[in-house]
Amino acid sequence: MAMAAAVAARQAGLFQQTPLIKAQTLSQTTGKEIYFKLDNLQASGSFKDRGMAHLCHTVATGPQHVQRVISSSGGNAGLAVATVAPQLGLQVDVFVPETTKPIVIQKLESLGATVTIHGANWNAADALAREKVQEAGETCVYVSPYDNPLLWTGHSTVVDEILQELPNVGAIAVSVGGGGLLCGVLEGLQRHEHKCRVIAAETTGADCFAAALQAGHPVRLDAITSVATSLGALETTPATLERAQMYAEDIGGTVKSMVCTDAQAVQACLGLASDVRLLVEPACGSALAVAYDKNLFQQYLADVEGPIVLQVCGGSGVSIDLLQQWKTDLKL
C-alpha cells in the first residue's frame, strides 16, 4: 500500500524519475563501471522531493483534512516540502537554524513558505517547529526532514529506478545526515531482495551515523563542525542501525560507514562540476568522494563486483561563488 502511494505521488508529478548516467572519467580512472544517479535534478534540487512527495500526498489525501505543514530543515528538506506541498493546496512553514545559507532562505521565501530562523543548529529549530505544530491544531501536521517511514518509502523509489537500469548493481554510495536517504535505500534494496554494498558517507564533524555504528546505538554529537551543514543532524534516527542490521541478516548485504574530510568532499564536488557541469553541496560530495578520492576508492570500492552507483543527492545551498570559497578556505 505504501509503495503504491509513492507511485501515485510520482504519477501526480510531485517528483521525477531522474537520469542515471555513466561517469565516464571515473570509470576510466578506476577501471570500474561507475554511474551517477542525478537526484540533484529533482525540482527542489535534491532527492528529498521523493520522500516529501509521498508524505505530503499521503496527508493531503487522508481523512484528517490537513491544510498546513510545518517542517524543520537545514535547507534541502524545507525546499522539498515548499516545492511539493503547495501543489497539493497545503500551506508551508519552515523553521531553519541560524547556520542556514542566505541562498536557501531566499529560495524558501520565493516558493511561498513562511520561514522562521531559530537556534544554533537544526535540533533547536526542530524543537520550536514541534511546539508550533502542537499549538496549531488538528489541520496542521509536523513534517520531519528525515525521520518518518513515509519519507523512507518515498526515498526507496530511487532503488526501483536504479535496478530497472542496472539489475546487477554491486554498490550504492549515499550521503547520510539524519538517515532518511539511507533508510529509503535499504528499504528499496530489501523490497527487491537485492544484495549489494551500501556506502554510508559522511564528513568529519557531521558523522553521527559512524558514531552510532561504532557504539551500537544512536550517539548525539556535541556540534556540527563540518562545512557540510545539510548533513547537520546531531543524531541519526535509530532506524538506520535497525535497517542496516536487517539488510545484513535477511539479504546478506553490507552497509559500510565511510567518513571523509571536508576537503575530500569539496574536491569531489569540484570533480563533478568538471566532469558533468553540475553543482552540488559538500554534503553530496561525501558520497562522491568514495570514487573521486583514490585512497577511499581503494578502501571501499576496489573489490566490488558489478556496477557502482553514486547517489548525487544534490543540495540547493551551493553556488559557483560558494564552491570557490570552500576551495580557497580548504586550500585545494
C-alpha positions as CSV (number, residue, x, y, z in Angstrom):
1,M,0.0,0.0,0.0
2,A,2.8,2.4,0.9
3,M,4.7,1.7,-2.3
4,A,1.5,2.2,-4.3
5,A,1.1,5.6,-2.7
6,A,4.7,6.6,-3.6
7,V,4.0,5.6,-7.2
8,A,0.8,7.7,-7.0
9,A,2.9,10.7,-5.9
10,R,5.2,10.3,-9.0
11,Q,2.2,9.9,-11.3
12,A,0.9,13.2,-9.9
13,G,4.1,14.8,-11.0
14,L,5.3,15.5,-7.4
15,F,8.7,14.1,-8.1
16,Q,10.6,12.9,-11.2
17,Q,12.4,9.8,-12.4
18,T,15.9,11.1,-12.6
19,P,18.7,10.2,-15.1
20,L,21.3,7.5,-14.4
21,I,24.4,8.4,-16.4
22,K,27.8,6.8,-16.9
23,A,30.6,8.5,-15.0
24,Q,33.0,8.4,-17.9
25,T,36.0,9.9,-16.3
26,L,35.7,7.9,-13.0
27,S,35.1,4.7,-15.0
28,Q,38.3,5.3,-16.9
29,T,40.4,6.2,-14.0
30,T,39.2,3.4,-11.7
31,G,38.7,0.7,-14.2
32,K,35.2,0.1,-12.8
33,E,31.7,0.8,-14.2
34,I,30.6,3.8,-12.3
35,Y,27.3,5.8,-12.7
36,F,25.8,9.0,-11.3
37,K,22.2,8.9,-10.2
38,L,21.2,12.5,-10.7
39,D,18.7,13.3,-8.0
40,N,20.0,16.8,-7.9
41,L,17.7,17.3,-10.9
42,Q,14.6,17.0,-8.8
43,A,12.6,20.2,-8.8
44,S,13.8,21.4,-5.4
45,G,17.4,20.5,-6.2
46,S,17.7,17.3,-4.1
47,F,16.5,13.7,-3.6
48,K,14.2,14.9,-0.8
49,D,11.4,15.6,-3.2
50,R,10.8,11.8,-3.3
51,G,10.0,11.4,0.4
52,M,8.2,14.7,0.7
53,A,6.0,13.9,-2.3
54,H,4.9,10.6,-0.7
55,L,4.4,12.2,2.8
56,C,2.6,15.2,1.6
57,H,0.4,13.3,-0.9
58,T,-0.5,10.9,1.9
59,V,-1.5,13.5,4.4
60,A,-3.3,15.7,1.8
61,T,-5.5,12.9,0.6
62,G,-6.1,11.4,4.0
63,P,-9.1,11.8,6.3
64,Q,-7.5,14.5,8.6
65,H,-8.2,17.4,6.1
66,V,-4.7,18.8,6.6
67,Q,-4.3,22.4,5.5
68,R,-0.9,23.2,6.7
69,V,2.5,21.5,7.2
70,I,5.3,22.7,9.5
71,S,8.8,21.5,8.8
72,S,12.2,22.0,10.3
73,S,15.2,21.9,8.0
74,G,18.9,22.7,7.4
75,G,17.7,23.7,3.9
76,N,17.0,20.9,1.5
77,A,14.1,19.3,3.3
78,G,12.4,22.7,3.6
79,L,12.9,23.4,-0.1
80,A,11.4,20.0,-0.9
81,V,8.3,20.5,1.2
82,A,8.0,24.1,-0.1
83,T,8.1,22.7,-3.6
84,V,5.8,19.8,-3.2
85,A,3.2,20.8,-0.6
86,P,1.7,23.9,-2.4
87,Q,0.9,21.6,-5.4
88,L,-1.5,19.8,-3.1
89,G,-3.0,23.0,-1.7
90,L,-1.1,22.9,1.6
91,Q,0.4,26.0,3.4
92,V,4.0,25.6,4.4
93,D,6.0,26.9,7.4
94,V,9.7,26.1,7.6
95,F,11.9,26.5,10.7
96,V,15.6,26.7,9.9
97,P,18.7,27.2,12.1
98,E,21.0,30.3,12.0
99,T,23.6,28.3,10.0
100,T,21.2,28.1,7.0
101,K,22.7,29.8,4.0
102,P,21.0,33.0,2.8
103,I,20.6,31.5,-0.7
104,V,18.4,28.7,0.8
105,I,16.3,31.2,2.8
106,Q,15.7,33.3,-0.3
107,K,14.6,30.2,-2.3
108,L,12.3,29.1,0.5
109,E,10.6,32.5,0.6
110,S,10.4,32.6,-3.2
111,L,8.4,29.4,-3.1
112,G,5.9,31.0,-0.7
113,A,7.0,29.3,2.5
114,T,6.9,31.2,5.8
115,V,10.4,31.0,7.2
116,T,11.4,31.3,10.8
117,I,15.1,31.4,11.7
118,H,15.8,29.9,15.1
119,G,18.7,28.3,17.1
120,A,22.3,27.4,16.5
121,N,21.6,24.1,14.9
122,W,18.8,22.1,13.3
123,N,17.8,20.4,16.6
124,A,16.9,23.8,18.1
125,A,14.9,24.8,15.0
126,D,13.2,21.4,15.1
127,A,12.2,21.8,18.8
128,L,10.4,25.1,18.0
129,A,8.7,23.7,14.9
130,R,7.3,20.9,17.0
131,E,5.9,23.4,19.6
132,K,4.2,25.3,16.8
133,V,2.5,22.2,15.5
134,Q,1.1,21.5,18.9
135,E,-0.3,25.0,19.0
136,A,-1.7,24.9,15.5
137,G,-4.4,22.2,15.9
138,E,-5.5,19.1,14.0
139,T,-5.4,20.5,10.5
140,C,-1.7,21.0,10.8
141,V,1.0,18.3,10.7
142,Y,4.7,18.1,11.5
143,V,7.0,17.1,8.7
144,S,10.4,15.7,9.7
145,P,13.3,16.3,7.3
146,Y,14.3,12.6,7.7
147,D,12.6,10.7,10.5
148,N,9.4,9.4,9.1
149,P,8.6,6.0,7.4
150,L,6.6,7.8,4.8
151,L,9.7,9.7,3.8
152,W,11.7,6.5,3.6
153,T,9.2,4.8,1.4
154,G,9.3,7.8,-1.0
155,H,13.1,7.7,-1.0
156,S,13.1,4.0,-1.7
157,T,11.8,4.7,-5.2
158,V,15.4,5.6,-6.2
159,V,16.3,1.9,-5.8
160,D,13.4,0.9,-8.1
161,E,14.8,3.2,-10.8
162,I,18.5,2.1,-10.3
163,L,17.6,-1.6,-10.5
164,Q,15.4,-1.0,-13.6
165,E,18.5,0.1,-15.5
166,L,21.3,-1.8,-13.6
167,P,19.8,-5.0,-12.2
168,N,23.3,-6.2,-11.2
169,V,24.4,-3.1,-9.3
170,G,27.2,-4.0,-6.9
171,A,27.4,-0.9,-4.7
172,I,25.5,2.3,-4.0
173,A,27.1,5.2,-2.2
174,V,24.8,7.6,-0.3
175,S,25.3,10.6,1.9
176,V,24.0,10.3,5.5
177,G,22.7,13.1,7.7
178,G,19.8,12.1,9.9
179,G,19.5,8.9,7.9
180,G,16.4,9.3,5.8
181,L,18.0,8.5,2.4
182,L,19.9,5.6,3.9
183,C,16.7,4.2,5.3
184,G,15.0,4.6,2.0
185,V,17.8,2.9,0.0
186,L,17.8,0.0,2.4
187,E,14.0,-0.3,2.2
188,G,14.2,-0.4,-1.6
189,L,17.0,-3.0,-1.6
190,Q,15.1,-5.1,0.9
191,R,12.0,-4.9,-1.1
192,H,13.8,-6.2,-4.2
193,E,15.8,-8.7,-2.2
194,H,19.0,-7.3,-3.8
195,K,22.3,-7.9,-2.2
196,C,25.0,-5.2,-2.7
197,R,27.3,-3.0,-0.7
198,V,25.9,0.3,0.6
199,I,28.5,3.0,1.4
200,A,27.1,5.4,4.0
201,A,29.1,8.5,3.6
202,E,29.6,11.4,6.0
203,T,32.1,14.2,6.7
204,T,34.2,14.6,9.8
205,G,32.3,16.8,12.1
206,A,28.9,15.6,10.8
207,D,29.4,11.9,11.3
208,C,26.6,10.8,13.6
209,F,25.9,7.5,11.8
210,A,29.6,6.4,12.1
211,A,29.5,7.2,15.8
212,A,26.2,5.3,16.2
213,L,27.5,2.3,14.3
214,Q,30.6,2.1,16.4
215,A,28.6,2.4,19.7
216,G,25.8,0.2,18.6
217,H,23.2,2.8,19.4
218,P,22.5,6.5,18.3
219,V,25.1,8.9,19.6
220,R,24.4,12.6,19.9
221,L,27.2,14.9,18.6
222,D,28.1,18.0,20.5
223,A,28.0,20.2,17.4
224,I,28.3,20.2,13.6
225,T,31.8,21.3,12.7
226,S,31.8,20.4,9.0
227,V,31.1,22.6,6.1
228,A,28.6,20.0,5.0
229,T,25.9,21.7,7.1
230,S,23.0,20.0,5.4
231,L,24.3,16.7,7.0
232,G,23.6,18.6,10.2
233,A,21.6,16.3,12.4
234,L,23.3,15.8,15.7
235,E,21.9,12.2,15.9
236,T,20.9,9.6,13.3
237,T,17.5,8.0,13.5
238,P,17.6,4.6,15.3
239,A,16.1,3.1,12.1
240,T,19.4,3.4,10.3
241,L,21.0,0.9,12.6
242,E,18.0,-1.4,12.6
243,R,17.7,-1.4,8.9
244,A,21.4,-1.9,8.3
245,Q,21.3,-5.0,10.6
246,M,18.1,-6.3,8.9
247,Y,19.7,-5.9,5.5
248,A,22.7,-7.9,6.5
249,E,20.7,-10.6,8.2
250,D,17.9,-11.0,5.7
251,I,19.6,-10.3,2.4
252,G,23.3,-10.7,3.1
253,G,24.0,-7.2,2.0
254,T,26.5,-4.9,3.7
255,V,26.5,-1.3,5.0
256,K,29.9,0.3,5.3
257,S,30.4,3.6,7.1
258,M,32.8,6.0,5.4
259,V,33.9,9.3,6.9
260,C,35.8,11.7,4.7
261,T,37.3,15.1,5.3
262,D,35.6,18.4,4.2
263,A,38.5,18.7,1.7
264,Q,37.7,15.3,0.1
265,A,34.0,16.2,-0.1
266,V,34.6,19.6,-1.7
267,Q,37.2,18.1,-4.1
268,A,34.6,15.6,-5.2
269,C,32.1,18.5,-5.8
270,L,34.8,20.2,-8.0
271,G,35.3,16.9,-9.8
272,L,31.6,16.5,-10.5
273,A,31.4,20.1,-11.7
274,S,34.3,19.5,-14.1
275,D,33.0,16.1,-15.4
276,V,29.3,16.8,-15.8
277,R,29.0,20.5,-15.2
278,L,26.7,20.2,-12.2
279,L,26.9,22.0,-8.8
280,V,26.2,20.1,-5.6
281,E,26.8,20.7,-1.9
282,P,29.7,19.2,0.2
283,A,27.0,17.0,1.9
284,C,26.5,15.4,-1.5
285,G,30.3,15.4,-2.1
286,S,30.8,13.0,0.7
287,A,29.2,10.2,-1.3
288,L,31.1,11.2,-4.4
289,A,34.4,11.3,-2.6
290,V,34.5,7.5,-2.3
291,A,35.2,7.4,-6.0
292,Y,36.9,10.7,-6.6
293,D,39.5,10.1,-3.9
294,K,41.9,7.3,-4.8
295,N,42.6,6.2,-1.3
296,L,38.9,6.0,-0.4
297,F,38.2,4.1,-3.6
298,Q,40.8,1.5,-2.8
299,Q,39.5,1.1,0.7
300,Y,35.8,0.9,0.0
301,L,35.1,0.1,-3.7
302,A,38.1,-1.5,-5.4
303,D,36.8,-5.1,-4.7
304,V,33.2,-4.5,-5.7
305,E,31.8,-6.7,-8.5
306,G,29.2,-5.1,-10.7
307,P,28.4,-1.5,-11.5
308,I,28.8,1.2,-8.8
309,V,26.2,4.0,-8.4
310,L,27.0,7.3,-6.7
311,Q,23.7,8.8,-5.5
312,V,24.0,12.5,-6.4
313,C,21.6,13.7,-3.8
314,G,22.1,17.3,-4.7
315,G,21.6,20.3,-2.5
316,S,20.5,23.9,-3.2
317,G,22.8,25.6,-0.8
318,V,25.6,25.9,-3.3
319,S,26.7,28.4,-6.0
320,I,29.8,28.9,-8.0
321,D,31.0,31.5,-5.5
322,L,30.4,29.3,-2.5
323,L,32.2,26.4,-4.2
324,Q,35.1,28.7,-5.0
325,Q,35.1,29.9,-1.4
326,W,35.2,26.3,0.0
327,K,38.1,25.6,-2.4
328,T,40.0,28.6,-1.2
329,D,39.3,28.0,2.5
330,L,40.4,24.4,2.3
331,K,43.4,25.3,0.2
332,L,42.5,22.9,-2.6
